[in-house]
Amino acid sequence: MKNVNELLESLIVVGDLGEVKIYRVYEETVINPKDDAQTSHKHNRGTLIEALRTELVRAADFVDAHRKISEEVSDKVGRNKAPHGAGESGEPHNLKLEIEHRLLKEIADFIMQVIREASPKRWHLAFPAEHNKALLDRIDPDVTGTLDRNLPEDLTKLKPEKLLERFGA
């Protein structure tokens, strides 16, 4: 388990090729959820504790990830066939790679912009293993220098309160 102070006032970035969400981690005074009914009676509202919370500060959708390659290809007749029936020419595969490279650059630029604007002491990343290294390679060293924890996973569908657990709080 990480030290709670290491997550406090940091940013958590979760994403995939289709979307990125950036959360701010902050501390809030709350009533201890472990207090029983005896503790939380009418005159005593319960024990106050400091708890970490997340707040969505920025989100972006990257539409190219949701488009089909067939939407990108204009040749509808005999789509990308090699001459004389020799099989596929490989153009759809190259187009897919080109789209992925473009998306990774857009995502890296978005992350760098937000991290630079917010200037947290540290930030944390969760991005699918398939593209994790390629994304980090596109993020400038001044930004990756404050990256504290990198999880090669897709956590975009995880509820914000569960993110803290995944990053060790």
HUPEWO-V447957 format. One record per run of one state. SS is the DSSP state (H for helix, E for strand, - for the rest). FROM is the first residue (numbers start at 1). TO is the last residue. If there is no record, write none. Layout:
[[SS,FROM,TO] [SS,FROM,TO]]
This chain:
[[-,1,3] [H,4,7] [-,8,10] [E,11,15] [-,16,18] [E,19,31] [-,32,47] [E,48,61] [-,62,62] [H,63,66] [-,67,68] [H,69,72] [-,73,80] [E,81,81] [-,82,82] [H,83,85] [-,86,87] [E,88,88] [-,89,90] [H,91,118] [-,119,122] [E,123,127] [-,128,128] [H,129,137] [-,138,140] [H,141,144] [-,145,146] [E,147,151] [-,152,159] [H,160,166] [-,167,169]]
